[in-house]
């Protein structure tokens, strides 16, 4: 049997560990199983650019668990976007990228393809798996769910999301001290999450736990309230800017600072409408997603709130690249190992699908059929711990919002 592994999409704190875990598990079961890794995800597959997993790599595979990122590289390539693949020189004019990918897998003698990625990666894997089946290729595709947004249907917990929340909280633990730098300071922490607010909410919860663990000296100005999160804004919840600004202004008046957490996808619909009404072009990526750095939600919320609450200084800080490139924490390592072990078991049985705890089947860990996998799963704003977080901050729970994808 010959196995191929690729990682794709954005980074998450699980990629190296998933690759290392797969290599370790296959080596434990049968060291004679050949393994290759395609460099830079689907790009490497299309170009036939791969790394042979040697005995040395097998022996040192455990080291990968200590590192964030992906040693074998990532890229954002959609196999069904022919125009983009041609433009990037990944296929020639007139070629079908799926056909090129399938032929490369056959050429390399691959029996099992492991894809480690988020909803776009696994959608691409699903398309490829369907193409392979339709064209009678004897090859099995098995996905592992990576997304710090934790937004893949029907998977209850994506690999790396817990670590990203923990790391985002650690990031803000330093940033929050900037409230001492200026009177009437507004600090905006922009957290990754295009359509799903889970990471923003979980990061805020993790950070508030850190705040609760500290001691304070209010007599000299070291008030606990200055370090707390005062507002959390996510795509799934409506936001009354004027009402929230009034609430936050009262906090600013009393404690001389305000700290808010904002999902990078919060308010994007309104911002895009505003840009388009002004005749501006809204940049989009190969998957059709709005490029969030172009619409800049953190800046938008900062400007809206700062003007209304009379902030003297505003700071917008983004923890995304800090948190997504971290090595997996212990909680994620346990999840990764359980998913990797099942992925290898399924590979031996030639059972395809995406490995995860199935919310539609009592959260049982299983290989979920590709046609059931899709991205954009919203965060449930009625989750107990989120409601408790809003109550602690004194923030009203907004109406549920249907997020466009």
N, C-alpha and C positions, 0 to 999 in steps of 0.2 A: 504494500500500500504506500502511496505517496501523498503527502499532505502539503498544502500551501496555506500561508497565513498572510493577511494584509490588514492594515489599519487605515481608516479613512475618515474624512470630515475634520472637524475641529478637535483639538486636544481635550483630554479628560484624564483625571487621576486614576487610570486603570489600564491604559494601553500597554505600557511596558510590562506590567504585571500579568496581563492576559496573555501576551506573547510568551513571556517567560514561563507562565504556568502551563500553557499548551505544550511547549517544548519539554518541560519537566515531566508532564503526565504521559505523553507519548513515549518518552524515553524509559519511564518506569515500566510501562506495559510491554513495550517491544522496541529495544534500541535499533532494530533493523529497519524500522519504519522511516522512510526518507521524508525530510521536511525542507521546504524552501520558504522564504519570505519575499514577497514582492515589495520592492522599494516604492515608497510614496503612494501607497494604495492602488486604486484602479489605474492610475497613470503607469505604474510599474508593470501592471498586468498587461495593459495595452502595448507597452513597448518591449515586453519580455525581459524586463530588468529585475532580476531576483538575486537573493543571497542564499547560498547553500548552508544549511545548518550542520556544521561540522561537529566532531566529537568535542572539540574545545568549547564551542558555543553551548553544546548540551551540558557540559560539565559546569559552565559558569552561568547557566540560564537563571539561577536563583538571584543573581546580582541585579537582574532587571527589576525585581520587586522594590529595590531601594530608590529607583529613579522615576521622575515624572517624564512626561512627553512620550514619544515613540521612537525607539532606536531605529526602526525600519522606515520611519517617515510616513507622513500623511499628505493627502491632497484632496481637493474637492472636484471630483469628476463625476458627471452624470452620464452613464453609458447610453441613455436614450436621447441625450442632447447631441445629436450628430454634428450640428453646426459648430457648437463650442469645441467638440473634440477635434474637428478638422482645423479650426482656427488655432488651437493650441499645439497642432502638429502631432497629435496622438494617433490619428488615423489619416489615411489619404482620402481625397475627394472621391466619393462614390462608395466608400467602405461603410459597413455597418459596425459600429463599435462593439456591439454585443457579439457579432460574429467573430470579430477580431479577438475579443477576450476569450470566447469559447475555443477558438482555434489555438490560441496560445496555451490554454490549459491542457488541451489535447497534446500539443507539441511537447509540453513539459512533462507529460505523463501523469498529471495530477488526478487523483481519485476523490480527494476531499478538499474543499476550499473553505477556510474559516475567515469570515469577515468580522472585524471588530469596529463598530461604529454606531452612529445614532440613527435617527429615522431615515435620513437621506441615504446613508450607507446601506441600511437594511432594505430600503425600498429598491435601491439599485441591485442589491443581492437578490431580492425577490424577482425583479425583472430578469436578471441573468438566470436564476434557477428555472423560471418559466420558459425562457428561451432554450435552455439546455434540454429540458424535458420535451418541449415541442419538437426539437430537432434531433431527438434520440441520442443525446450525449450521455454517456454513462458516468455521471459525476454528481456528487452531493455537495450542496452548499449549506453551511451551518453558521449562523450569525451569533454574535455576542453583543448585547445592547449597551452601548456607551453613549450617554448624554448627561451632562451635568444639569440640564433642565429637568430631568426626570419626567419626560413627557411622551413616552412611547406607549401606545395602546397595544395589548392589554397588560403590560408589564408593570408590576407594582413598584419595583425599585431598580433603576438603571445603575450600571457599574460606574463608580466614580463620583456620584452625586453627593453622597454623605461627606466625602473628603472635601469636595469643592465648597460646601457650606461651612465646614470647619475652618478651611483656609481663608474664606472670605471674612469670617468673624475675626480671625487672627490679624488679617490685613487692617480691618477697621479699628482694631484695638490700639494701633499706633496712630492712625489717621485722626481719630477722635480727639487726640491731644492738641490738635491744631486750633481747637476752640479757644485756647489761651492766647492765640496770636493776635486776636483782634476783637474789639467790642462788637456785639450784635453779629455774631458769626453764624452763617448757614453752611452746613456741610452736607453735601449730597453724595451718597454712596450709590453708584450705579452698578447693578449686579446683572450678570448675564441671564438671559431668559427672553427669547423672542416672543413666544406666544404663551408661555407658561410661567407663572409666578412662584412655583414651588421653591426654586433656589433662593430667590430674594427672601421669601418668608422663612425658609429654613436657616438662612444665614443670619437673619435678624434674631431668630430664636436662639441660635448658637451664641451669638454675640451677647444677648441679654443674659444668658447663663454665665458668661464670663464676667459681666458687670456685677451680677449678684454674688460672685465669689470674692470680690474685692472688698477692701476696707477703705473708708473715706474720712476726710477731716473737713467737714463743712465750715468750721470756725475760721479757716484760712482761705476758703473758697473752693475746696476740693469736694464739691457736692456730687453725690451719686447721680442726681438728675441731669447734670451736665454731660454725663457719659452715656446716658440711656438713648435708645432709639425713640424718636418722637412721632414718626410716621412711616408707614410702609405702603407703597403704591405699586400695584401689580396689574397686568393686563386684564385679569378676570373680574376686576372689581371697579365699579364706577367711582369717579373722583369728582367731588364738588370742590373745585379749586378755591372759590371764595370762602366757603365754610371752613375748609381746612386751613386756609391762610389765616383766618381769624383765630382759630384754635391755636395754631402754631405761634401766632404773634403774642398771645398771652404767655406762652412758654418763653419766648424770646425776651419779653419784657421782664419776666421774673428771673431767668437764669442767664440771660445775655448770650444764649446760643441755642441752635436747633439742629438736630441730626435726623436726616431722613434717608430711607433706603428706597430705591426706585429700580424696578425691572427695566432692562434696556428696551423691552417691547411695550412698556406702559405708555399709553397715549399716542402710539405710533399712527393709528388710523387718523387721528385729528391732525397730527403734524403733516402727514402725507397730503391730506386734503388741503391744508394751508399752503404747502409748497406748490401743489398742482394748480391751485387757484391763482397763485402768483406767477404761473407760467414756468416754474422750475421743473427740470427733469429729475425724476426720482431714480437713482441708480439701483439696479438689481443684480443679483449674482446668477450663476448658471442654473440654479434651481428656481429662479423667479422670485427669491426672497428680497425684500427691501434691504439695502445695505445700511445697517443701523448706524454706522459711524457717520453716514451722510445726513441722517435725520436728527441724530444726537438728542435723544429723549432726556438725558440727564441735564443737559444745558437748558432745554426747554422748561423743565420743571423748576430748575434753579432760577431762571429769569422770572417765571410766573410768581413763585413764592417770594423771592427776594424783594420784588417791587411792592408786593401787597403787605409784607410784614416789616418792611423797613430795615432790611439787613444792610449792614455797612460793608461786609465782605462776604463773598460766596466762594466756596471751594467745591468742585466736582471731581470726585475720585472714582476710578473704575478698577474693581478688583479682579475682573475676568481673567486676564492673562496670568495674574499671580496665582489664582486658585485653580485654574484648569490645568496648569503645568506641574502641579504638585504630585509627589509620589502618593500612592494609595495609603490611607490610614488602616488601622487594624480591622475596623468594621468592614471596610470595603474589601480588604484582603480576604476575609472570610467569605464574603459574597462572591468575589472573583473565583476563588478556589472551587466553591461548590458548582458554579456555572461552568468552569473549565472542565471539571471532572465529568459532568454530564455531557458536555460538548464532545469530549473524546469518546465517551460511551456510545453516544449517538452516531459518531463517525464510524465506529467499528460495525454498527448495525446498518450503516448507510441510511440514516434517518435524518432528513433535512429539517430546517426550521430555525427559529431564533430562540436561544436559551433564556428563560426567565421565569419568574414566579407569575403565574397566570391569574390575573384578577377575576377572570370569568370562570375559573375552575378552582375555587377555594385556595387560591394563591399557591398551588402546587407547582414546584419547579419542574419544568418540562420543555420539550422542543415545540414551540408554538409555530403553527403553519404560517408561512410567509404571507399568505393572502389575508391573514388577520392582523398583520403588523402595519401600523401607521403612526405617523408623528402627530404632534399638536395636541396631545392629551392635556386638557386644562387642569390646573390646580383646583381642588375642591375648597372653596373659601369657607365652607361650613365645617371643615376639619377642626376638631376640638382644640388642638394646640394653637391653631391660628386664631381662633376666636378668643382664646385666653390671652394671646399676645396682644391683640387689638384692645382688649379690655385693660390690660396693664398700661398701655400707652394712652388710654382715654380716646382712642380713635373710633368713630362710628364705623360699623361694617357697611360698606357701600352695596349697591345692588349688583347682582351677578351680571357680567357682561359676556356676550358671545364673542369670542375672539376670531377674527377673520384670518384665514391661512393662505 
